[in-house]
């Protein structure tokens, strides 16, 4: 009770400007935290309600996949700061700057940042699906922070990202490097728009191709009579036209079998609506749900005291 009495006394004693600023800050912080909590809650429900599909049998549209990250054939992807092989990265370089006045604490200012736009494979035991990370909310498997004395970091060591190395390295070092990575072989969970391109995904119009070939033959009457006028009367009767049609069908089928085109490519990419988030997360679905639960709990723990405290302060001020 003493705490509530002290709070009420401080609220009534504060001048109008200080009170207005404090209440505004509390209301904004509480509203933002509440909004964030509801966003994580909506994502958690989508993850729980969307069944996990296999790459080979995944339907076209919004799907959930689980598997391992793999590189697509070609040049290897390396994280720009550590030069470690990866399938996805995000990084930033910060510089310590003294604030004006000299006596205040220094602050970190971002001077360079970047994020990977390379496609990579999500592979399960049935096949592989290319993933385009553009626009995704990505949770990385590996996060490292280390310090140095130049904008370009020196050689990265495995222990640079440990807590004790960060604590020791932060003293007297003007640059801080932060890097997040997903590496080949890491378990990943993905939720996005699944589409198949090429191969069997493109339907071959057989009837249209046969019709095109017959129209081409009709324009060359000499060819048509020479090949299909069996009775030599200078006309193509119904029986002879069926023979021409059968030959056209056989040639179209032979050409299609000999030129099947590229194999189909499965792609997981950003969705067309904000109601269906595009998520790439390290680990499994269960790990993602635990992270969502922790985020919801933390944000609600911030939102409720801020909003209740601000509203109570307003009530006390108005009643006093």
C-alpha positions as CSV (number, residue, x, y, z in Angstrom):
1,X,0.0,0.0,0.0
2,X,2.9,2.4,0.7
3,X,4.0,2.0,-2.9
4,X,0.6,3.1,-4.2
5,X,0.5,6.0,-1.7
6,X,4.0,7.2,-2.8
7,X,2.9,6.9,-6.5
8,X,-0.2,9.0,-5.9
9,X,1.8,11.6,-4.0
10,X,4.3,11.9,-6.9
11,X,1.6,12.1,-9.5
12,X,-0.2,15.0,-7.6
13,X,3.0,16.8,-7.0
14,X,4.4,16.7,-10.5
15,X,4.1,19.9,-12.6
16,X,1.9,19.8,-15.7
17,X,4.6,19.5,-18.3
18,X,6.5,16.7,-16.6
19,X,3.2,14.8,-16.0
20,X,2.1,15.2,-19.6
21,X,5.4,13.9,-20.9
22,X,5.5,11.0,-18.5
23,X,1.9,9.9,-19.3
24,X,2.5,10.3,-23.1
25,X,5.6,8.2,-22.9
26,X,3.9,5.5,-20.9
27,X,0.9,5.4,-23.2
28,X,3.0,5.2,-26.3
29,X,5.3,2.5,-24.9
30,X,2.3,0.5,-23.6
31,X,0.4,0.8,-26.9
32,X,3.5,-0.3,-29.0
33,X,4.1,-3.2,-26.6
34,X,0.5,-4.3,-26.8
35,X,0.5,-4.1,-30.6
36,X,3.7,-6.2,-30.8
37,X,2.2,-8.8,-28.4
38,X,-0.9,-9.1,-30.7
39,X,1.3,-9.5,-33.8
40,X,3.3,-12.3,-32.2
41,X,0.0,-13.9,-31.0
42,X,-1.4,-13.8,-34.5
43,X,1.8,-15.3,-35.9
44,X,1.7,-18.0,-33.2
45,X,-1.8,-19.0,-34.2
46,X,-0.9,-19.1,-37.9
47,X,2.0,-21.4,-37.2
48,X,-0.1,-23.6,-35.0
49,X,-3.0,-23.8,-37.5
50,X,-0.9,-24.4,-40.7
51,X,0.0,-28.1,-41.2
52,X,3.5,-29.0,-42.2
53,X,3.9,-30.1,-45.8
54,X,6.5,-32.1,-47.6
55,X,8.4,-30.5,-50.5
56,X,7.4,-33.2,-52.9
57,X,3.7,-33.1,-52.1
58,X,3.3,-29.5,-51.1
59,X,0.3,-27.7,-52.6
60,X,0.5,-24.5,-54.5
61,X,-0.2,-21.6,-52.1
62,X,0.6,-20.8,-48.5
63,X,2.5,-23.6,-46.9
64,X,4.7,-24.6,-43.9
65,X,7.9,-26.5,-44.5
66,X,10.6,-27.9,-42.3
67,X,14.0,-29.1,-43.3
68,X,17.7,-28.2,-43.6
69,X,19.3,-25.2,-45.2
70,X,21.5,-26.1,-48.3
71,X,23.4,-24.0,-50.8
72,X,22.3,-23.8,-54.4
73,X,24.9,-24.9,-56.9
74,X,27.2,-22.1,-57.9
75,X,29.5,-19.7,-56.1
76,X,29.6,-20.1,-52.3
77,X,27.9,-17.5,-50.1
78,X,30.1,-16.0,-47.4
79,X,29.1,-13.6,-44.7
80,X,30.9,-10.2,-45.4
81,X,32.4,-9.7,-41.9
82,X,33.5,-13.2,-40.7
83,X,33.8,-14.7,-44.3
84,X,32.2,-17.8,-43.0
85,X,30.1,-19.9,-45.5
86,X,26.4,-19.5,-45.1
87,X,23.1,-19.5,-46.9
88,X,21.8,-16.2,-45.4
89,X,23.4,-13.4,-43.5
90,X,22.6,-10.0,-42.0
91,X,25.3,-7.7,-40.6
92,X,26.1,-4.2,-39.4
93,X,29.2,-2.2,-38.5
94,X,28.9,0.4,-35.7
95,X,31.3,3.1,-34.6
96,X,31.6,4.6,-31.2
97,X,31.0,8.3,-31.2
98,X,31.3,10.7,-28.3
99,X,28.1,12.7,-27.7
100,X,28.2,16.4,-27.6
101,X,29.3,17.9,-24.3
102,X,32.2,15.5,-23.7
103,X,31.0,14.4,-20.2
104,X,28.2,12.2,-21.5
105,X,28.5,8.5,-22.4
106,X,29.5,7.6,-25.9
107,X,27.0,6.0,-28.3
108,X,27.2,3.5,-31.1
109,X,26.2,4.7,-34.6
110,X,25.6,2.3,-37.5
111,X,27.9,3.2,-40.4
112,X,27.3,0.1,-42.6
113,X,24.7,-2.6,-42.8
114,X,23.5,-5.3,-45.3
115,X,21.4,-8.4,-45.7
116,X,21.6,-11.4,-48.0
117,X,19.4,-11.6,-51.1
118,X,20.7,-15.0,-52.3
119,X,18.4,-17.9,-52.8
120,X,19.1,-21.1,-51.0
121,X,17.5,-24.6,-50.7
122,X,15.3,-25.9,-47.9
123,X,15.7,-29.7,-48.1
124,X,13.6,-32.4,-46.5
125,X,13.7,-36.2,-47.1
126,X,11.4,-35.8,-50.2
127,X,13.2,-33.0,-52.1
128,X,14.5,-29.5,-52.2
129,X,12.7,-26.1,-52.5
130,X,14.4,-22.9,-53.4
131,X,13.8,-20.1,-50.8
132,X,13.9,-16.4,-51.8
133,X,14.5,-14.6,-48.4
134,X,13.5,-11.1,-49.7
135,X,10.9,-9.7,-47.4
136,X,11.0,-12.5,-44.9
137,X,11.1,-12.1,-41.1
138,X,14.3,-14.2,-40.5
139,X,15.5,-15.6,-37.2
140,X,19.1,-16.6,-37.6
141,X,20.8,-19.7,-36.1
142,X,24.1,-18.0,-35.4
143,X,24.6,-14.5,-33.9
144,X,28.1,-13.1,-33.2
145,X,29.2,-9.7,-31.9
146,X,32.8,-8.6,-31.7
147,X,35.0,-5.5,-31.6
148,X,37.9,-4.0,-33.5
149,X,39.9,-0.9,-34.3
150,X,39.0,-0.5,-38.0
151,X,35.9,-0.3,-40.1
152,X,37.0,-3.6,-41.8
153,X,37.1,-6.3,-39.1
154,X,40.2,-8.5,-38.7
155,X,40.2,-12.2,-38.8
156,X,37.3,-13.7,-37.0
157,X,37.9,-16.3,-34.4
158,X,35.4,-18.8,-33.0
159,X,35.6,-17.4,-29.5
160,X,35.0,-13.8,-30.6
161,X,31.3,-14.1,-30.1
162,X,31.4,-15.4,-26.5
163,X,30.2,-13.1,-23.7
164,X,33.6,-12.8,-22.1
165,X,35.3,-11.9,-25.4
166,X,32.6,-9.2,-26.0
167,X,33.1,-7.8,-22.5
168,X,36.9,-7.6,-22.8
169,X,36.9,-6.5,-26.4
170,X,34.5,-3.6,-25.9
171,X,37.1,-1.6,-23.9
172,X,39.0,0.9,-26.0
173,X,37.7,-0.5,-29.4
174,X,35.9,2.1,-31.6
175,X,34.1,-0.4,-33.8
176,X,31.5,-3.1,-33.1
177,X,30.6,-5.8,-35.6
178,X,27.3,-7.8,-35.5
179,X,26.6,-10.7,-37.8
180,X,23.7,-13.1,-38.0
181,X,23.9,-16.2,-40.2
182,X,22.1,-19.4,-41.3
183,X,24.7,-21.9,-42.3
184,X,24.4,-25.0,-44.6
185,X,23.0,-27.9,-42.7
186,X,21.1,-25.8,-40.1
187,X,17.6,-26.9,-39.3
188,X,15.1,-24.3,-40.5
189,X,11.3,-23.7,-40.5
190,X,9.7,-21.7,-43.2
191,X,6.2,-20.3,-43.8
192,X,5.4,-18.7,-47.2
193,X,4.0,-18.8,-50.7
194,X,4.9,-22.0,-52.5
195,X,4.9,-22.1,-56.3
196,X,6.2,-24.5,-58.9
197,X,7.8,-23.1,-62.1
198,X,8.6,-24.9,-65.3
199,X,8.5,-28.6,-66.1
200,X,5.1,-30.2,-65.3
201,X,3.9,-27.0,-63.8
202,X,3.5,-25.5,-67.3
203,X,0.7,-27.4,-69.1
204,X,1.5,-28.3,-72.7
205,X,-1.4,-27.3,-75.1
206,X,-1.3,-30.5,-77.3
207,X,-4.6,-29.7,-79.1
208,X,-3.4,-26.2,-79.9
209,X,0.0,-27.5,-81.2
210,X,-1.8,-30.0,-83.5
211,X,-4.1,-27.3,-84.8
212,X,-1.1,-25.0,-85.6
213,X,0.6,-27.8,-87.6
214,X,-2.6,-28.6,-89.6
215,X,-3.1,-24.9,-90.4
216,X,0.5,-24.7,-91.6
217,X,0.0,-27.7,-93.9
218,X,-3.2,-26.2,-95.3
219,X,-1.3,-23.1,-96.4
220,X,1.0,-25.4,-98.4
221,X,-1.6,-27.1,-100.7
222,X,1.0,-28.9,-102.8
223,X,2.4,-30.5,-99.7
224,X,-1.0,-31.4,-98.4
225,X,-2.0,-33.1,-101.7
226,X,1.3,-34.9,-102.1
227,X,1.3,-36.3,-98.6
228,X,-2.4,-37.1,-98.0
229,X,-4.4,-37.2,-101.3
230,X,-4.5,-41.0,-101.4
231,X,-7.0,-41.4,-104.3
232,X,-5.4,-38.7,-106.4
233,X,-8.7,-36.7,-107.0
234,X,-7.1,-33.4,-106.1
235,X,-9.2,-33.0,-102.9
236,X,-8.7,-33.9,-99.3
237,X,-11.7,-35.9,-98.1
238,X,-12.8,-36.6,-94.6
239,X,-10.8,-39.9,-94.3
240,X,-7.7,-38.3,-95.7
241,X,-8.0,-35.3,-93.3
242,X,-8.2,-37.7,-90.4
243,X,-5.0,-39.3,-91.6
244,X,-3.4,-35.8,-91.7
245,X,-4.6,-35.1,-88.2
246,X,-3.2,-38.4,-86.9
247,X,0.2,-37.6,-88.4
248,X,0.2,-34.1,-87.0
249,X,-0.6,-35.5,-83.5
250,X,2.2,-38.1,-83.8
251,X,4.8,-35.4,-84.8
252,X,3.7,-33.1,-82.0
253,X,3.9,-35.9,-79.5
254,X,7.4,-36.9,-80.8
255,X,8.6,-33.4,-80.6
256,X,7.3,-32.9,-77.0
257,X,8.9,-36.1,-75.8
258,X,12.2,-35.1,-77.3
259,X,12.1,-31.6,-75.8
260,X,10.6,-31.9,-72.3
261,X,12.1,-28.6,-71.2
262,X,13.7,-27.9,-67.9
263,X,12.7,-29.7,-64.8
264,X,10.2,-28.1,-62.5
265,X,11.6,-25.7,-59.8
266,X,9.8,-25.2,-56.4
267,X,10.1,-21.8,-54.9
268,X,9.0,-20.4,-51.5
269,X,8.8,-16.6,-51.4
270,X,7.0,-13.7,-49.8
271,X,3.2,-13.7,-49.7
272,X,0.8,-11.3,-51.4
273,X,-0.9,-10.2,-48.2
274,X,0.3,-9.0,-44.8
275,X,-2.2,-11.3,-43.1
276,X,0.0,-14.3,-44.1
277,X,3.5,-13.6,-42.8
278,X,6.6,-14.8,-44.6
279,X,8.8,-16.4,-41.9
280,X,12.2,-18.1,-42.0
281,X,13.2,-19.3,-38.6
282,X,16.1,-21.3,-37.2
283,X,15.3,-24.6,-35.7
284,X,11.9,-26.3,-35.6
285,X,8.3,-25.3,-35.3
286,X,8.3,-26.0,-31.6
287,X,11.3,-23.6,-31.1
288,X,9.5,-20.9,-33.1
289,X,6.4,-21.3,-30.9
290,X,8.5,-21.0,-27.8
291,X,10.1,-17.8,-29.0
292,X,6.7,-16.4,-29.9
293,X,5.4,-17.3,-26.4
294,X,8.4,-15.6,-24.7
295,X,7.9,-12.5,-26.9
296,X,4.2,-12.3,-26.0
297,X,4.9,-12.7,-22.3
298,X,7.6,-10.1,-22.3
299,X,5.6,-7.5,-24.3
300,X,2.5,-8.0,-22.2
301,X,4.6,-7.6,-19.0
302,X,5.6,-4.2,-20.4
303,X,2.3,-3.2,-21.8
304,X,0.0,-3.8,-18.8
305,X,2.0,-1.7,-16.2
306,X,2.5,1.1,-18.7
307,X,-1.1,1.4,-19.7
308,X,-2.6,0.8,-16.2
309,X,-0.1,3.2,-14.6
310,X,-0.8,5.9,-17.2
311,X,-4.6,5.6,-16.9
312,X,-4.4,5.5,-13.1
313,X,-2.2,8.6,-13.0
314,X,-4.7,10.4,-15.2
315,X,-7.5,9.4,-12.9
316,X,-5.6,10.6,-9.8
317,X,-4.7,13.9,-11.5
318,X,-8.3,14.6,-12.6
319,X,-9.7,13.6,-9.2
320,X,-7.2,15.7,-7.2
